[in-house]
Amino acid sequence: MKNFDKKNNSFNTLLAFVVVASFFLFFFQSFSITGNATEGSTISNVSIAKYLAITFGDNLSEGIQFGTVNTLPATNINATHNNDSTSISGGTTYTIEVHDDSNTNVDFCIRANAGLTSAGADVIGLGNETYNAFSTTNATYPLLSGETSLTTGYVKAVSNIDVGSMAYWRFWLDIPAAQPSGDYNNSVLFEGVTTGIAC
Amino acid sequence: MKKNIAFLFLTLVLVLTVVPLYSAGVGLRWEQETALVPENSDVCLTYGVYNPWPKDSYVKVQLSESLQEIIISSDNKVDSIPRSTFSNSSIPVRFCFKTPSIYKKDCLLLDSLLCSQSCEEEMKIYEGRVEVVEVSESQLKEGGSGGSATTMTVSAPLRVKVQCIPYSTDYSLVYIVVGAIALIILAWRIYKRKSKVNSQDKIKKKK
C-alpha cells in the first residue's frame, strides 16, 4: 500500500513538473529577452516624384475615320485628318500633346481592342489598319513607308516626345476585295509612359 | 476705342481657336515604383491624378494585366478630375490589393499547423503598370465606313516584390495543450485522492 502511494506521489510530481516546464517553455518562446541599445540615429530621406500629362488633339479625340470607300480592293486609304493641317502644309492633325506640367519625356504605345468589326460580325483584320508616328509633321512625315500594323498588345510607336511637344500620327487602312459592305468599328488605345519604360 | 474692339475680337478668335483644339487630358503623378510587401498582406498605394487642360475629365485607375493575378479586390470607381488641376495639386487616388501566399511552408500537422518557413526560394517579383485611363471614349460620327474610337492612358511602372519572412516552428500551442492536460490530470487526481480520504474519515467516524 505504501509502495502504491509512493508511485502515486511520483506521478503527481511528474505532472506538476510537466505543468511548470510547459509554462516556462511557453514563456521563453513567446517573450525573448533583449538588451538596451545605446546607439543614436537620424533619418535620411529623399522622395523622387515623376509626373506626366497628355491629351489628344481635337481630331484624334473624335476618333480615326476613313470615310466611305466605294471601290474595292483599296489600299492605304488615308484617315480623314492625315494631311489637313493648315499651319503646316500637308501635315497631320492627329496629335497627342505632352503638357508643360510634366517632368519627364514621354514614349507613346498603341494597340487596338480588335479588328474593325461590322454589326454583322464581319472583320477587317488588324493587319490592314496601320499607323506611323513622329515627333514632327509635314507633307511626308510621319512616313507611309514606315507604317506598322496595329496589334492587340501595346507596341511602342514613338519615343522621347519632349515636355510641351506633340506626337504626330497618321493612320491608313487596306480593305480586301471580298470585304462585305457595312460600317466597321473598333477602339484604338494610346498609352503614355516615361521614356525608356516598356509598354 | 476701335483699337480696344479689335483687341477684344482678336482675343476672342484666339480663345475660340486654341481652346477647342484640346480635349480633356489625363495626368499621373507618382512617387513609388517598387513596393516591398510581405506575402499574404494587404497593400494600398496612392497615386496623384491631374488634368491641366481647360476641360473636366473622368478617369479610372487600374493595374495592367501582368499584375492582375495578385489583385484580390480593387476599387474600379471612376474619378472626376476638374479642369486646370495641376500636378502640384493632384487628386490622390488610392487603390488596394492583396499579395498572395506564395512561399513554401513546412508544417508538422495537417499542412497548416506547427509550420516553419525557411525562405530558400528566390524573391518573387511581379512587374506591371498602374494605368490611369480616360473613361469617355471618342464618339464616332455616324455614317461612312466607320472607324476607330480612341482612348488615352498614362501609366507608371510598378514592381511588387513579395517578401518572404522566415520563421521557425512555433511550439507555443503544444506547450499550452500539454501543460493544460497535465494540469487537468493533476487536479483530477488530487480531487479524487481528497474525496477518497474524506470518505475513509467518514467510515472511521461511523465505526
Contacts between the chains, C-beta under 8 A, distances in Angstrom:
chain1	res1	chain2	res2	distance
A	8	B	189	7.6
A	8	B	193	7.6
A	11	B	189	7.7
A	12	B	186	6.2
A	12	B	189	6.0
A	12	B	190	7.3
A	15	B	182	4.8
A	15	B	183	7.8
A	15	B	185	5.7
A	15	B	186	4.1
A	15	B	189	7.4
A	16	B	182	7.9
A	16	B	186	6.2
A	18	B	178	6.5
A	18	B	179	6.9
A	18	B	182	4.0
A	19	B	179	5.2
A	19	B	182	4.8
A	19	B	183	4.9
A	19	B	186	6.6
A	21	B	179	7.9
A	22	B	175	4.5
A	22	B	176	7.0
A	22	B	178	5.2
A	22	B	179	2.8
A	22	B	180	8.0
A	22	B	182	6.8
A	23	B	175	7.8
A	23	B	179	5.9
A	25	B	171	7.2
A	25	B	175	4.6
A	26	B	172	5.4
A	26	B	175	4.1
A	26	B	176	6.0
A	26	B	179	7.1
A	29	B	170	6.9
A	29	B	171	6.2
A	29	B	172	5.2
A	29	B	175	7.0
A	30	B	172	5.8
A	47	B	31	5.4
A	48	B	31	6.7
A	49	B	29	6.2
A	49	B	30	7.2
A	49	B	31	4.9
A	50	B	29	7.2
A	50	B	30	6.0
A	50	B	31	7.8
A	50	B	156	7.1
A	51	B	27	6.4
A	51	B	28	6.6
A	51	B	29	3.7
A	51	B	30	7.4
A	51	B	48	7.3
A	51	B	50	7.5
A	51	B	87	4.4
A	51	B	90	7.3
A	52	B	27	6.6
A	52	B	28	6.4
A	52	B	154	5.9
A	53	B	25	5.5
A	53	B	26	6.7
A	53	B	27	2.9
A	53	B	28	7.5
A	53	B	50	6.3
A	53	B	51	7.2
A	53	B	52	5.5
A	53	B	53	7.9
A	53	B	87	7.2
A	53	B	154	7.1
A	54	B	25	5.9
A	54	B	26	6.6
A	54	B	27	7.6
A	54	B	152	6.2
A	54	B	154	5.9
A	55	B	22	5.2
A	55	B	23	5.8
A	55	B	24	6.9
A	55	B	25	3.1
A	55	B	26	7.6
A	55	B	53	5.3
A	55	B	152	7.4
A	56	B	22	7.7
A	56	B	23	4.9
A	56	B	25	7.8
A	56	B	138	7.8
A	56	B	150	6.5
A	56	B	152	5.9
A	57	B	21	6.2
A	57	B	22	6.9
A	57	B	23	7.9
A	58	B	20	5.8
A	58	B	21	5.1
A	58	B	22	6.8
A	58	B	23	6.5
A	60	B	138	7.8
A	60	B	150	5.7
A	61	B	23	3.6
A	61	B	138	5.3
A	61	B	150	6.7
A	62	B	138	5.4
A	62	B	139	7.1
A	62	B	140	7.8
A	62	B	141	7.2
A	63	B	138	4.2
A	63	B	139	7.2
A	63	B	140	4.6
A	63	B	141	7.5
A	63	B	147	5.4
A	63	B	148	6.0
A	63	B	149	5.0
A	63	B	150	5.6
A	64	B	147	5.1
A	64	B	148	4.3
A	64	B	150	6.5
A	65	B	140	6.9
A	65	B	141	6.5
A	65	B	144	6.0
A	65	B	146	7.6
A	65	B	147	3.7
A	66	B	144	7.3
A	66	B	145	5.6
A	66	B	146	7.9
A	66	B	147	5.6
A	67	B	144	5.1
A	67	B	145	6.5
A	68	B	143	7.5
A	68	B	144	4.9
A	68	B	145	5.5
A	69	B	145	5.3
A	79	B	147	7.5
A	96	B	152	7.1
A	97	B	22	7.0
A	97	B	25	7.8
A	99	B	25	6.5
A	99	B	27	6.8
A	99	B	52	5.0
A	99	B	53	7.3
A	100	B	52	7.8
A	101	B	27	6.9
A	101	B	50	7.5
A	101	B	52	4.5
A	101	B	86	5.2
A	101	B	87	5.1
A	102	B	27	7.4
A	102	B	87	7.7
A	103	B	87	7.9
A	112	B	148	6.9
A	116	B	146	6.6
A	116	B	147	7.7
A	116	B	148	7.1
A	118	B	146	7.6
A	129	B	148	7.2
A	171	B	148	7.6
A	175	B	145	8.0
A	182	B	146	7.9
A	183	B	143	7.7
A	183	B	144	7.3
A	183	B	145	6.4
A	183	B	146	3.9
A	184	B	145	6.2
A	184	B	146	4.4
A	184	B	147	7.8
A	185	B	140	6.3
A	185	B	146	4.4
A	185	B	147	6.7
A	185	B	148	7.1
A	185	B	149	6.9
A	186	B	148	5.2
A	186	B	149	7.5
A	187	B	137	6.5
A	187	B	148	6.4
A	187	B	149	4.7
A	187	B	150	7.3
A	187	B	151	6.1
A	188	B	148	4.3
A	188	B	149	7.2
A	188	B	150	5.3
A	188	B	151	7.6
A	189	B	150	7.6
A	189	B	151	4.8
A	189	B	152	7.6
A	189	B	153	6.4
A	190	B	150	6.7
A	190	B	151	7.2
A	190	B	152	4.9
A	190	B	153	6.9
A	191	B	131	7.3
A	191	B	152	7.5
A	191	B	153	4.4
A	191	B	154	7.1
A	191	B	155	5.8
A	192	B	152	7.3
A	192	B	153	7.2
A	192	B	154	4.6
A	192	B	155	7.4
A	193	B	129	7.4
A	193	B	154	7.6
A	193	B	155	5.5
A	193	B	157	7.6
A	194	B	156	7.5
A	194	B	157	7.4
A	197	B	157	5.2
